[in-house]
Amino acid sequence: MLLVADVGNTHTVLGLYQGEELQFKWNVQTTKERTSDEWGLTFRSFFELAGLHLNDVSGFVMCSVVPPAVHSLKHGARTYLKTEPLIVGPGVKTGLSIRYDNPKEVGADRVVNAVAGRERFPGASIIVDFGTATTFDCLSSKGEYLGGIICPGIGIALDALVTRAAKLPKVEIARPPSVIGKTTEQAMQSGILFGYAAMVDGLVARLEKEMEPDVKTIATGGLSAVIAKEARSLMYHEPNLTLDGLRLIYEKNR
């Protein structure tokens, strides 16, 4: 089986594949202080709950936007999974032609999403990833990575609002009964949810003007399910796009 890890700023998502099928998916908080032994304990706990053993893993691939978190995860995989991890970065085969001014600046997670998006949705596409940051990644019909947009994530915006406005409470990111909020909580939920949906629709419309016709739009990331229901421009919802991209990159580098 293949274990994949997407190390984000807030959460690390682990996925276990049997062939092309994602069998299990787990989320843990990303912490720079977690040791390789703690990763070993994490692996074993999840595997035991799934009725599996660590030696069922034959490969491990990861991407990370948190460099300090890579070292312990890498050594945890070597020690407890007995496998050499493939880390997505310069020198790793992706099959992707990157049209960025400096290709090394493109985050590993964005490259992984692009690889999966090209495989899953041939043709021109825009991938919107709702994580700690909200990113828009554009692909041409030739499979070229054209660039994109980086915005503050929904959680960051909400945290900033609560932190900077003394009387505003922490609220759940959920759909309020109406756009016109009847309480402070509803008003904040409306601003966050419908405001971000409108932002997505507006930015997608602007991107489409600079791209080819018939662009597909794909939503992924932790909060994608909430926004995908409200943003009219999002055609597809693929919550496991990054994990699938990691699997594809591993196969290209075997």
C-alpha positions as CSV (number, residue, x, y, z in Angstrom):
1,M,0.0,0.0,0.0
2,L,1.1,3.6,-0.6
3,L,1.0,6.2,2.2
4,V,0.7,9.8,1.1
5,A,1.0,13.0,3.2
6,D,-0.1,16.5,2.5
7,V,1.6,18.8,5.1
8,G,-0.3,22.0,5.2
9,N,0.0,25.1,7.5
10,T,-2.8,24.0,9.7
11,H,-3.4,20.3,9.1
12,T,-1.5,17.3,7.8
13,V,-3.7,14.9,5.7
14,L,-2.6,11.3,5.4
15,G,-4.0,9.0,2.8
16,L,-3.5,5.2,2.3
17,Y,-3.9,3.9,-1.2
18,Q,-4.4,0.3,-2.5
19,G,-3.6,0.7,-6.1
20,E,-5.6,3.7,-7.4
21,E,-8.2,3.5,-4.6
22,L,-8.0,5.7,-1.5
23,Q,-8.8,3.3,1.4
24,F,-8.3,5.5,4.4
25,K,-7.9,9.2,5.1
26,W,-6.7,10.8,8.4
27,N,-6.2,14.4,9.6
28,V,-3.7,15.5,12.3
29,Q,-2.7,19.0,13.3
30,T,0.5,20.3,11.7
31,T,3.1,21.0,14.4
32,K,6.8,21.7,13.9
33,E,7.5,20.1,17.3
34,R,6.2,16.6,16.6
35,T,9.2,14.2,16.7
36,S,9.8,11.2,14.5
37,D,8.9,8.9,17.3
38,E,5.6,10.7,17.7
39,W,5.0,10.2,14.0
40,G,5.7,6.5,14.5
41,L,3.1,6.4,17.2
42,T,0.6,8.3,15.0
43,F,1.2,5.9,12.1
44,R,0.7,2.8,14.3
45,S,-2.4,4.2,16.0
46,F,-4.2,4.9,12.7
47,F,-3.1,1.6,11.2
48,E,-4.3,-0.4,14.2
49,L,-7.7,1.3,14.1
50,A,-7.9,0.3,10.4
51,G,-6.8,-3.3,11.1
52,L,-3.5,-2.9,9.3
53,H,0.2,-3.2,10.1
54,L,3.0,-0.7,9.4
55,N,4.7,-3.3,7.2
56,D,1.7,-3.1,4.8
57,V,3.2,0.1,3.5
58,S,5.5,-0.3,0.5
59,G,5.9,3.4,-0.4
60,F,5.6,6.9,1.0
61,V,5.3,10.3,-0.7
62,M,4.8,13.7,0.8
63,C,4.5,17.4,-0.1
64,S,4.9,20.2,2.5
65,V,4.5,23.9,2.7
66,V,6.0,23.8,6.2
67,P,9.7,23.1,5.8
68,P,10.5,22.6,9.5
69,A,7.9,19.8,9.7
70,V,9.5,17.8,7.0
71,H,12.5,16.5,8.9
72,S,10.7,14.5,11.6
73,L,8.1,13.1,9.2
74,K,10.8,12.0,6.8
75,H,12.7,10.2,9.6
76,G,9.5,8.8,11.1
77,A,8.8,7.2,7.7
78,R,12.3,5.7,7.5
79,T,12.3,4.4,11.0
80,Y,8.7,3.0,11.4
81,L,7.6,2.4,7.8
82,K,11.0,1.1,6.6
83,T,10.6,3.1,3.4
84,E,12.5,6.0,1.8
85,P,10.0,8.9,1.4
86,L,9.6,10.7,-1.9
87,I,9.4,14.4,-1.2
88,V,7.8,16.6,-3.9
89,G,10.2,19.3,-4.8
90,P,12.9,20.3,-7.4
91,G,14.2,17.2,-9.2
92,V,11.0,15.2,-8.8
93,K,9.3,14.1,-12.0
94,T,5.8,15.6,-12.3
95,G,5.3,15.7,-16.1
96,L,4.2,19.3,-15.7
97,S,5.4,22.2,-17.7
98,I,5.5,25.2,-15.4
99,R,5.2,28.7,-17.0
100,Y,6.0,30.6,-13.8
101,D,8.8,33.2,-14.0
102,N,10.6,31.2,-11.3
103,P,9.2,27.6,-11.2
104,K,10.9,27.0,-7.9
105,E,8.5,29.5,-6.3
106,V,5.5,27.4,-6.9
107,G,4.4,25.6,-3.7
108,A,4.6,21.8,-3.8
109,D,0.9,21.5,-3.0
110,R,0.0,23.7,-6.0
111,V,2.1,21.5,-8.2
112,V,0.5,18.3,-6.8
113,N,-3.0,19.8,-7.4
114,A,-2.1,20.7,-11.0
115,V,-0.8,17.1,-11.7
116,A,-4.0,15.6,-10.4
117,G,-6.2,18.2,-12.1
118,R,-4.6,17.6,-15.5
119,E,-5.1,13.8,-15.1
120,R,-8.7,14.0,-13.8
121,F,-10.0,16.9,-16.0
122,P,-8.2,17.1,-19.3
123,G,-8.3,20.5,-20.9
124,A,-8.0,24.0,-19.5
125,S,-8.9,24.2,-15.9
126,I,-8.8,26.4,-12.7
127,I,-8.2,24.6,-9.4
128,V,-9.4,26.4,-6.3
129,D,-7.8,25.0,-3.1
130,F,-9.5,26.2,0.2
131,G,-6.8,25.7,2.8
132,T,-5.0,28.1,5.2
133,A,-4.6,30.2,2.0
134,T,-7.1,30.1,-0.9
135,T,-5.2,29.4,-4.1
136,F,-6.3,29.5,-7.7
137,D,-4.1,27.5,-10.1
138,C,-4.6,27.7,-13.9
139,L,-3.8,25.0,-16.4
140,S,-3.9,25.3,-20.2
141,S,-5.4,22.7,-22.5
142,K,-1.9,21.5,-23.2
143,G,-1.4,20.7,-19.5
144,E,0.8,23.7,-18.8
145,Y,0.8,25.3,-15.4
146,L,0.2,29.0,-16.1
147,G,0.2,30.5,-12.6
148,G,-2.6,31.7,-10.5
149,I,-3.8,33.7,-7.4
150,I,-3.1,33.4,-3.7
151,C,-5.6,34.9,-1.2
152,P,-5.9,34.8,2.6
153,G,-7.9,31.7,3.6
154,I,-11.4,31.8,5.1
155,G,-10.1,30.8,8.5
156,I,-7.4,33.6,8.4
157,A,-10.0,36.2,7.5
158,L,-12.4,35.1,10.3
159,D,-9.6,35.0,12.9
160,A,-8.4,38.5,11.8
161,L,-12.0,39.8,12.1
162,V,-12.4,38.4,15.6
163,T,-8.9,39.5,16.8
164,R,-9.2,43.0,15.5
165,A,-12.8,43.7,16.5
166,A,-13.2,43.3,20.3
167,K,-17.0,42.7,20.4
168,L,-17.2,40.2,17.6
169,P,-17.4,36.5,18.7
170,K,-15.7,33.4,17.2
171,V,-18.4,31.8,15.0
172,E,-18.7,28.6,13.0
173,I,-18.2,28.8,9.3
174,A,-21.7,27.7,8.3
175,R,-24.6,28.9,6.1
176,P,-26.8,31.4,7.8
177,P,-30.6,31.3,7.2
178,S,-30.4,34.3,4.9
179,V,-27.9,36.8,3.4
180,I,-29.3,39.5,5.7
181,G,-28.1,38.5,9.1
182,K,-30.6,38.9,12.0
183,T,-27.9,38.4,14.6
184,T,-24.2,39.3,14.9
185,E,-23.3,35.6,14.4
186,Q,-25.5,35.3,11.3
187,A,-24.1,38.6,9.9
188,M,-20.5,37.3,10.3
189,Q,-21.4,34.0,8.8
190,S,-23.0,35.7,5.8
191,G,-20.0,37.9,5.3
192,I,-17.6,35.0,5.5
193,L,-19.5,32.4,3.5
194,F,-21.3,34.5,0.8
195,G,-18.4,37.0,0.7
196,Y,-15.9,34.3,-0.2
197,A,-18.3,32.7,-2.6
198,A,-18.6,36.0,-4.4
199,M,-14.9,36.5,-4.3
200,V,-14.4,33.1,-5.9
201,D,-17.0,33.8,-8.6
202,G,-15.4,37.2,-9.4
203,L,-11.8,35.9,-9.6
204,V,-12.8,32.9,-11.7
205,A,-14.5,35.3,-14.1
206,R,-11.4,37.4,-14.4
207,L,-9.2,34.4,-14.9
208,E,-11.4,33.0,-17.6
209,K,-11.0,36.2,-19.6
210,E,-7.2,35.5,-19.8
211,M,-7.6,31.8,-20.6
212,E,-9.0,29.6,-23.3
213,P,-12.7,28.9,-23.7
214,D,-14.5,26.0,-21.9
215,V,-12.4,26.2,-18.7
216,K,-13.4,23.6,-16.0
217,T,-13.3,24.8,-12.4
218,I,-12.5,22.4,-9.6
219,A,-12.8,23.0,-5.8
220,T,-10.6,21.1,-3.3
221,G,-9.2,21.6,0.2
222,G,-10.6,21.5,3.8
223,L,-13.3,24.1,3.4
224,S,-14.2,23.4,-0.2
225,A,-17.4,21.6,0.6
226,V,-18.9,24.7,2.2
227,I,-17.9,27.1,-0.5
228,A,-18.6,24.8,-3.4
229,K,-22.3,24.9,-2.6
230,E,-22.4,28.7,-2.8
231,A,-20.0,29.7,-5.5
232,R,-21.8,29.4,-8.9
233,S,-18.5,29.2,-10.8
234,L,-17.3,26.0,-9.2
235,M,-18.3,23.0,-11.4
236,Y,-16.6,20.1,-9.6
237,H,-15.8,19.2,-6.0
238,E,-12.8,16.9,-5.5
239,P,-11.8,16.8,-1.8
240,N,-9.0,14.3,-2.4
241,L,-7.4,16.0,-5.3
242,T,-4.1,16.7,-3.5
243,L,-3.8,13.1,-2.3
244,D,-4.5,11.8,-5.8
245,G,-1.8,14.1,-7.1
246,L,0.7,12.6,-4.7
247,R,-0.1,9.1,-5.8
248,L,0.3,10.1,-9.4
249,I,3.7,11.7,-8.8
250,Y,4.9,8.7,-6.9
251,E,4.0,6.5,-9.8
252,K,5.9,8.8,-12.2
253,N,9.0,8.4,-10.0
254,R,9.0,4.7,-9.3
